[in-house]
Amino acid sequence: MLIAIALASADAAFYAAQSKADDIKSTFYQPSLERDAEGDAYVPLRVAVAAQPIHAAEYSPITTAVPTAGDGSFRRAFANEQLNSRLAQTVPAGVWRPRWRTELEAGLDPAFILSAAGSIVVEGSDAWSLFTTAGAYVASVTLGPGNIVVGVDGNTFYHPDALGRIVARASTDGDIQFRFFPMFGKGHRRSLIARMGQRMLIVSSEMPARTHYEAHTPDLTTIEIEDLGGIRVDVDRFLEDGSRPATLLSRTNPVLTALAGETLVIALPDHLYLADRELHITTDLNADFVPERISVDEAGRIYLVARTHEGRALWIVTPNGDRVMNIAVPDTMPSLIAPPIVGYDHRVYLVSDDHVRATNPDGTLAWEHLSTARIVGAVVTEDDRLLVAAGSQVANFDGRGERTLLYDVGSEQLRSPAVLSPSAEMLFATDRYLYCLAPQSPANPRP
């Protein structure tokens, strides 16, 4: 506990030093143990990287992606750390029927269903609930600001708690395995949590707050690597020998991030930065834009929705700065509900609450769909079909944009995207229930 207090004190000192900086928007900072002339600890240090311009280039096709071994789970909001909403399953044929339906706790406000081998986690706005794959309730705990992520092995999931700590829990029973304090605890939203071996990458954005004197405008984003050490814990399950080997800070809020393998993509106004697993900035791609949404594909290409002088646009930018797509985002899509969804064939889907627009990899329009019901989520499958949850219905769109209704919950309204579990069952939530569906076919007459 003394270690946690010391870290919190150091973080507060650095925040005070940061607040005096004026060269802020495109500059990263790192903590320093030195003191400036005024005696402030943790003086900001500029990370200088030569910028190279993002330049228009011709589109060149790349090989259709193949799901990697171990895929088959929906591990976090928008499926994975690439945020491309890819599922590694095809949609089974047949008539979908409920296998089971489980009542959710009142007020859970479900947003995402996370599915991995052996467990299901329902992520709500400020709580989560854990279920077995048979629909049996296991546990429910308060969730702090940020998203949950299930580990690659499916045995552990990670989430921020109400005090800003990162908590690791067993997927079988929800028991705490370990927890620790990242930088700047309560009052920061953990927008990205990624386990990388014995390390964790955490991206946090400061949230609005009101002091005794005035409202504070949030302007700080932290990107940090936490080394978990030997994962030895004390009686309260706090890590005993963790460390923080790398930190980047930005005075822009929010900062958009996505993870392509071990490369972190960071989007700030006018800049796309690439950083390695030590948080060394390796590339600075520069243009005139304000980022709105990003995702990445298996080749590290960046799918960016940005505001520019010409209006909103969808860009595809390669790691070397080639912009191979630049198309306008229509005014009928004022707010997207997900980062760009990227099919295995590299078709791109933009989704708002009433509009789906599919763009071919060469920038031509494939199809679009206007929904009369509110869209709450969409995912793309291995066979390049878009699974859309809207109103009371789950529907499937093929490559031509033809819609097939898969299931209708009647008087209820869907609240989460519909996803496929590793065993190819369909999972989604309404206000009241968690549903599990299975296809009924002649070979499998009973779901």
C-alpha positions as CSV (number, residue, x, y, z in Angstrom):
1,M,0.0,0.0,0.0
2,L,2.9,2.4,0.7
3,I,4.2,1.7,-2.8
4,A,0.7,2.6,-4.2
5,I,0.7,5.9,-2.2
6,A,4.2,6.8,-3.4
7,L,3.2,6.2,-7.0
8,A,0.1,8.3,-6.7
9,S,2.1,11.1,-5.2
10,A,4.7,11.0,-8.0
11,D,1.9,11.0,-10.6
12,A,0.3,14.0,-9.0
13,A,3.6,15.9,-9.0
14,F,4.1,15.1,-12.7
15,Y,0.6,16.2,-13.5
16,A,1.3,19.6,-11.9
17,A,4.5,19.9,-14.0
18,Q,2.6,18.9,-17.2
19,S,-0.1,21.5,-16.7
20,K,2.4,24.3,-17.3
21,A,3.5,23.0,-20.7
22,D,2.5,25.0,-23.7
23,D,4.0,23.0,-26.6
24,I,1.5,20.3,-26.2
25,K,-0.5,18.9,-29.0
26,S,2.0,17.0,-31.1
27,T,4.6,16.4,-28.4
28,F,5.0,13.3,-26.2
29,Y,6.4,13.6,-22.7
30,Q,8.2,11.1,-20.4
31,P,8.6,11.3,-16.7
32,S,12.0,12.5,-15.4
33,L,13.6,12.2,-12.0
34,E,15.3,15.5,-12.5
35,R,13.9,18.8,-11.1
36,D,13.5,22.0,-12.9
37,A,14.5,25.5,-11.7
38,E,11.2,25.8,-9.7
39,G,11.8,22.5,-8.0
40,D,9.1,20.5,-9.7
41,A,9.7,16.8,-10.0
42,Y,9.0,14.8,-13.2
43,V,9.8,17.5,-15.7
44,P,8.3,16.8,-19.1
45,L,10.8,15.6,-21.7
46,R,10.1,16.0,-25.4
47,V,10.3,12.9,-27.6
48,A,11.6,14.1,-31.0
49,V,10.9,12.1,-34.1
50,A,11.2,13.5,-37.6
51,A,7.8,13.6,-39.2
52,Q,7.2,12.3,-42.7
53,P,4.2,13.3,-44.7
54,I,1.3,11.0,-45.4
55,H,1.1,11.0,-49.2
56,A,-1.4,9.8,-51.8
57,A,-0.6,6.5,-53.4
58,E,-2.3,4.0,-55.7
59,Y,-4.2,1.1,-54.1
60,S,-2.5,-2.3,-54.5
61,P,-4.3,-5.5,-53.4
62,I,-3.1,-7.5,-50.5
63,T,-3.7,-11.2,-49.8
64,T,-7.0,-12.1,-48.1
65,A,-6.3,-12.5,-44.4
66,V,-6.4,-15.9,-42.7
67,P,-7.6,-16.2,-39.1
68,T,-4.7,-17.0,-36.8
69,A,-4.6,-20.0,-34.6
70,G,-6.4,-19.5,-31.4
71,D,-8.9,-17.0,-32.8
72,G,-12.5,-17.8,-32.2
73,S,-13.3,-15.6,-29.4
74,F,-14.7,-12.0,-29.0
75,R,-12.2,-10.8,-26.4
76,R,-13.0,-7.1,-26.0
77,A,-15.1,-4.3,-27.4
78,F,-14.8,-4.5,-31.2
79,A,-13.4,-8.0,-31.0
80,N,-9.6,-7.5,-30.6
81,E,-6.8,-5.0,-30.0
82,Q,-6.9,-4.1,-33.7
83,L,-10.5,-2.9,-33.1
84,N,-11.5,-4.2,-36.6
85,S,-14.5,-6.3,-35.3
86,R,-13.4,-9.5,-37.0
87,L,-14.8,-12.9,-36.0
88,A,-12.9,-16.0,-36.9
89,Q,-16.0,-18.1,-37.7
90,T,-18.4,-18.4,-40.5
91,V,-22.2,-18.1,-39.9
92,P,-23.6,-21.7,-39.7
93,A,-26.5,-22.5,-42.0
94,G,-29.9,-23.3,-40.5
95,V,-32.7,-21.8,-38.6
96,W,-31.5,-20.1,-35.4
97,R,-33.3,-21.1,-32.2
98,P,-32.6,-20.2,-28.5
99,R,-30.4,-22.8,-26.8
100,W,-30.9,-20.9,-23.5
101,R,-31.8,-17.5,-22.2
102,T,-30.6,-16.1,-18.9
103,E,-32.0,-13.1,-17.0
104,L,-29.6,-10.2,-16.5
105,E,-29.4,-8.1,-13.4
106,A,-31.5,-5.0,-13.5
107,G,-29.5,-1.9,-14.5
108,L,-26.6,-3.8,-16.0
109,D,-27.0,-1.8,-19.3
110,P,-25.2,-4.4,-21.5
111,A,-23.0,-3.1,-24.2
112,F,-20.7,-6.0,-25.3
113,I,-20.7,-9.8,-24.9
114,L,-17.1,-11.2,-24.5
115,S,-16.8,-14.9,-25.3
116,A,-13.9,-17.2,-24.8
117,A,-13.5,-20.9,-24.1
118,G,-15.3,-21.7,-20.9
119,S,-16.9,-18.4,-20.0
120,I,-19.1,-15.5,-21.1
121,V,-18.6,-11.9,-19.8
122,V,-21.4,-9.3,-20.2
123,E,-19.8,-5.9,-20.2
124,G,-22.2,-3.2,-19.0
125,S,-21.8,0.6,-18.6
126,D,-20.6,0.4,-15.0
127,A,-20.7,-3.3,-14.1
128,W,-20.0,-6.8,-15.5
129,S,-21.5,-10.2,-15.1
130,L,-19.8,-13.5,-15.6
131,F,-21.7,-16.6,-16.9
132,T,-20.7,-20.2,-17.9
133,T,-21.1,-21.3,-21.5
134,A,-24.3,-23.0,-20.3
135,G,-25.8,-19.7,-19.1
136,A,-25.3,-20.2,-15.4
137,Y,-24.7,-17.0,-13.4
138,V,-21.3,-16.9,-11.7
139,A,-20.5,-13.3,-10.5
140,S,-21.1,-9.6,-11.0
141,V,-18.9,-6.7,-9.9
142,T,-18.7,-3.0,-10.5
143,L,-16.7,-1.9,-13.5
144,G,-14.6,1.3,-13.6
145,P,-14.4,3.6,-16.7
146,G,-13.0,1.6,-19.6
147,N,-13.4,-1.8,-21.3
148,I,-12.8,-5.4,-20.3
149,V,-10.4,-7.6,-22.2
150,V,-10.3,-11.4,-22.0
151,G,-6.8,-12.9,-22.2
152,V,-5.7,-14.8,-25.3
153,D,-5.8,-18.1,-23.4
154,G,-9.4,-17.4,-22.2
155,N,-8.5,-18.2,-18.6
156,T,-8.3,-14.6,-17.3
157,F,-10.0,-11.3,-17.9
158,Y,-8.8,-7.8,-17.0
159,H,-10.8,-4.7,-16.1
160,P,-10.5,-1.3,-14.4
161,D,-12.2,-1.0,-11.1
162,A,-13.9,2.0,-9.5
163,L,-10.6,3.2,-8.1
164,G,-8.8,3.0,-11.4
165,R,-6.9,-0.1,-10.6
166,I,-6.4,-2.9,-13.1
167,V,-7.8,-6.2,-11.9
168,A,-7.1,-9.7,-13.3
169,R,-9.8,-12.3,-12.6
170,A,-10.2,-15.9,-13.3
171,S,-12.7,-16.6,-16.0
172,T,-14.1,-19.6,-14.2
173,D,-15.3,-18.0,-11.0
174,G,-14.4,-14.3,-11.2
175,D,-11.9,-14.5,-8.3
176,I,-9.1,-11.9,-8.2
177,Q,-5.8,-13.2,-9.4
178,F,-3.9,-9.9,-9.0
179,R,-4.3,-6.2,-9.2
180,F,-2.2,-3.1,-9.4
181,F,-2.3,0.7,-9.7
182,P,-1.4,2.1,-13.1
183,M,-0.7,5.9,-13.5
184,F,-3.3,8.4,-12.4
185,G,-6.0,6.2,-10.8
186,K,-9.5,7.3,-10.3
187,G,-10.7,9.8,-12.9
188,H,-9.1,8.2,-15.9
189,R,-10.7,6.0,-18.4
190,R,-8.7,2.8,-19.4
191,S,-9.4,2.9,-23.1
192,L,-7.0,0.0,-24.0
193,I,-5.7,-2.8,-21.9
194,A,-3.5,-5.5,-23.6
195,R,-1.6,-8.3,-22.0
196,M,1.7,-9.0,-23.7
197,G,3.4,-11.9,-21.9
198,Q,4.6,-10.6,-18.5
199,R,3.8,-7.1,-19.5
200,M,0.6,-5.1,-19.9
201,L,0.0,-2.1,-22.1
202,I,-2.5,0.4,-20.7
203,V,-3.8,3.5,-22.4
204,S,-5.7,6.0,-20.1
205,S,-7.6,9.2,-20.9
206,E,-8.4,11.8,-18.3
207,M,-12.1,12.3,-17.7
208,P,-14.0,15.6,-17.0
209,A,-13.9,16.6,-13.3
210,R,-14.9,19.6,-11.2
211,T,-12.6,21.0,-8.5
212,H,-13.7,23.3,-5.6
213,Y,-13.0,26.3,-7.8
214,E,-13.8,25.5,-11.4
215,A,-14.5,22.7,-13.9
216,H,-11.3,21.0,-15.1
217,T,-11.1,20.3,-18.9
218,P,-9.5,16.9,-19.4
219,D,-6.3,17.1,-21.4
220,L,-4.0,14.3,-20.4
221,T,-3.5,10.8,-21.9
222,T,-1.1,8.3,-20.6
223,I,0.4,5.3,-22.4
224,E,2.3,2.9,-20.1
225,I,3.9,-0.5,-20.0
226,E,3.5,-2.3,-16.7
227,D,5.9,-5.2,-16.0
228,L,4.1,-7.8,-13.8
229,G,7.3,-9.2,-12.5
230,G,6.9,-12.7,-11.1
231,I,3.2,-12.1,-10.4
232,R,3.7,-12.5,-6.7
233,V,0.9,-10.9,-4.6
234,D,0.3,-9.9,-1.1
235,V,-2.7,-10.8,1.1
236,D,-4.8,-8.2,-0.7
237,R,-3.8,-9.6,-4.1
238,F,-1.7,-6.5,-5.0
239,L,1.4,-7.2,-7.1
240,E,4.5,-7.1,-5.0
241,D,7.3,-6.7,-7.6
242,G,5.7,-5.0,-10.6
243,S,7.4,-2.0,-12.3
244,R,6.7,0.6,-15.0
245,P,9.6,0.4,-17.5
246,A,8.1,2.7,-20.2
247,T,5.7,5.7,-20.2
248,L,4.4,8.2,-22.8
249,L,2.2,11.1,-22.0
250,S,0.3,13.5,-24.2
251,R,-1.6,16.7,-23.6
252,T,-4.2,15.7,-26.1
253,N,-7.4,14.0,-25.0
254,P,-8.6,11.7,-26.1
255,V,-5.8,9.9,-28.0
256,L,-6.9,7.0,-30.3
257,T,-4.9,3.8,-30.2
258,A,-4.9,0.3,-31.7
259,L,-2.4,-2.5,-31.5
260,A,-1.1,-4.2,-34.6
261,G,1.0,-7.1,-33.3
262,E,3.6,-5.4,-31.1
263,T,3.3,-2.1,-32.9
264,L,1.1,0.5,-31.2
265,V,-0.7,2.9,-33.5
266,I,-1.4,6.3,-31.9
267,A,-3.6,8.9,-33.5
268,L,-3.3,12.6,-32.5
269,P,-4.4,15.7,-34.4
270,D,-2.2,15.8,-37.5
271,H,-0.1,12.8,-36.6
272,L,-0.2,9.0,-36.8
273,Y,2.6,7.7,-34.5
274,L,3.9,4.1,-34.5
275,A,5.6,2.8,-31.3
276,D,7.3,-0.4,-30.4
277,R,6.8,-2.6,-27.3
278,E,9.2,-0.3,-25.3
279,L,7.1,2.7,-26.3
280,H,9.9,4.1,-28.5
281,I,8.3,6.2,-31.2
282,T,9.6,4.7,-34.5
283,T,7.4,6.6,-37.1
284,D,5.6,9.9,-37.2
285,L,3.2,10.2,-40.2
286,N,2.0,13.8,-40.6
287,A,-1.0,15.3,-42.4
288,D,-3.8,17.9,-41.7
289,F,-6.6,16.0,-39.9
290,V,-8.4,15.3,-36.6
291,P,-8.9,11.6,-35.9
292,E,-12.3,10.3,-35.0
293,R,-12.0,6.5,-35.2
294,I,-9.1,4.0,-36.0
295,S,-8.6,0.3,-36.5
296,V,-5.8,-1.7,-38.1
297,D,-5.5,-4.9,-40.1
298,E,-3.0,-7.8,-40.0
299,A,-0.6,-5.9,-42.3
300,G,-0.5,-3.0,-40.0
301,R,-2.5,-0.7,-42.3
302,I,-4.4,2.0,-40.5
303,Y,-8.1,2.6,-41.2
304,L,-8.7,6.1,-40.1
305,V,-11.9,8.2,-40.0
306,A,-10.8,11.8,-39.9
307,R,-12.0,15.3,-40.1
308,T,-10.2,17.3,-42.7
309,H,-10.6,20.7,-44.4
310,E,-12.5,19.0,-47.2
311,G,-14.9,17.2,-44.7
312,R,-14.9,13.8,-43.0
313,A,-13.0,11.1,-44.8
314,L,-12.1,7.4,-44.6
315,W,-8.3,6.9,-45.1
316,I,-6.3,3.8,-45.4
317,V,-2.7,4.5,-44.5
318,T,0.2,2.0,-44.7
319,P,3.0,2.0,-42.1
320,N,5.3,3.9,-44.5
321,G,2.8,6.7,-45.0
322,D,1.1,5.7,-48.3
323,R,-2.5,6.8,-48.3
324,V,-4.2,4.2,-50.5
325,M,-7.7,5.3,-49.8
326,N,-9.3,8.7,-49.3
327,I,-13.1,8.7,-49.7
328,A,-15.7,11.1,-48.2
329,V,-17.8,9.9,-45.3
330,P,-21.4,11.0,-46.1
331,D,-23.2,13.5,-43.9
332,T,-25.9,10.8,-43.3
333,M,-23.3,9.2,-40.9
334,P,-22.6,12.0,-38.4
335,S,-21.5,9.6,-35.7
336,L,-20.1,6.1,-36.0
337,I,-20.8,3.5,-33.4
338,A,-17.6,1.5,-34.1
339,P,-14.2,1.9,-35.6
340,P,-13.9,0.9,-39.3
341,I,-14.8,-2.8,-39.6
342,V,-12.3,-4.6,-41.8
343,G,-13.3,-7.8,-43.5
344,Y,-10.9,-10.6,-44.2
345,D,-11.1,-9.5,-47.9
346,H,-10.3,-6.0,-46.7
347,R,-13.7,-4.5,-47.5
348,V,-14.4,-1.7,-45.0
349,Y,-17.7,-1.2,-43.3
350,L,-18.7,2.1,-41.6
351,V,-21.7,1.8,-39.2
352,S,-23.7,4.5,-37.6
353,D,-26.9,4.0,-35.6
354,D,-29.1,3.8,-38.7
355,H,-26.7,3.4,-41.7
356,V,-24.2,0.7,-43.0
357,R,-21.8,1.6,-45.8
358,A,-19.6,-1.1,-47.3
359,T,-16.6,0.1,-49.3
360,N,-14.5,-2.2,-51.6
361,P,-10.7,-2.2,-51.0
362,D,-10.2,0.0,-54.1
363,G,-12.5,2.7,-52.7
364,T,-15.6,1.9,-54.7
365,L,-18.9,1.6,-53.0
366,A,-20.0,-2.1,-52.6
367,W,-23.4,-1.5,-51.0
368,E,-25.2,0.5,-48.3
369,H,-28.2,-0.1,-46.1
370,L,-30.4,2.4,-44.2
371,S,-32.0,0.9,-41.2
372,T,-35.4,1.9,-39.8
373,A,-34.4,0.4,-36.4
374,R,-31.5,1.5,-34.2
375,I,-28.3,-0.3,-35.0
376,V,-26.3,-1.3,-31.8
377,G,-23.4,-3.2,-33.3
378,A,-21.9,-5.1,-36.1
379,V,-19.2,-7.7,-36.7
380,V,-17.7,-9.3,-39.8
381,T,-17.2,-13.0,-40.1
382,E,-14.5,-15.2,-41.7
383,D,-16.7,-15.6,-44.9
384,D,-17.0,-11.8,-45.1
385,R,-20.6,-11.5,-44.0
386,L,-21.6,-8.6,-41.8
387,L,-23.7,-9.6,-38.7
388,V,-25.8,-6.6,-37.7
389,A,-27.8,-6.2,-34.5
390,A,-30.6,-3.6,-34.9
391,G,-33.8,-3.0,-33.1
392,S,-35.2,-6.5,-32.2
393,Q,-33.4,-8.3,-35.1
394,V,-30.1,-9.9,-35.9
395,A,-29.5,-10.0,-39.7
396,N,-26.7,-11.2,-42.0
397,F,-25.5,-9.2,-45.0
398,D,-23.7,-10.9,-47.8
399,G,-21.1,-9.5,-50.2
400,R,-23.8,-7.9,-52.4
401,G,-25.6,-6.3,-49.4
402,E,-28.5,-8.7,-49.5
403,R,-30.0,-9.0,-46.0
404,T,-31.1,-12.3,-44.4
405,L,-33.0,-12.2,-41.1
406,L,-31.5,-14.6,-38.6
407,Y,-33.5,-14.0,-35.4
408,D,-36.1,-11.6,-34.0
409,V,-36.6,-11.2,-30.2
410,G,-40.0,-9.7,-30.7
411,S,-41.0,-7.0,-28.2
412,E,-37.4,-6.7,-26.7
413,Q,-34.6,-4.5,-28.1
414,L,-31.1,-5.6,-28.7
415,R,-28.4,-3.8,-26.7
416,S,-25.2,-5.5,-27.8
417,P,-23.6,-6.7,-31.0
418,A,-24.4,-10.3,-31.9
419,V,-21.2,-12.4,-31.7
420,L,-20.3,-16.0,-32.4
421,S,-18.8,-18.0,-29.6
422,P,-15.8,-20.4,-30.2
423,S,-18.4,-23.2,-30.7
424,A,-20.3,-21.0,-33.2
425,E,-23.3,-20.3,-31.0
426,M,-24.7,-16.8,-31.3
427,L,-24.7,-14.6,-28.3
428,F,-26.3,-11.2,-27.7
429,A,-28.1,-9.2,-25.0
430,T,-31.3,-7.3,-24.5
431,D,-32.1,-5.1,-21.5
432,R,-33.3,-8.2,-19.6
433,Y,-31.7,-11.3,-21.1
434,L,-28.5,-12.8,-22.3
435,Y,-29.4,-15.1,-25.3
436,C,-27.5,-18.1,-26.7
437,L,-28.8,-19.3,-30.1
438,A,-27.8,-22.4,-32.1
439,P,-28.7,-23.2,-35.7
440,Q,-31.3,-26.0,-36.2
441,S,-30.7,-28.2,-39.3
442,P,-31.6,-31.7,-40.4
443,A,-28.4,-33.0,-39.0
444,N,-29.0,-31.1,-35.7
445,P,-32.8,-30.9,-35.3
446,R,-32.6,-29.7,-31.7
447,P,-30.5,-26.6,-30.7
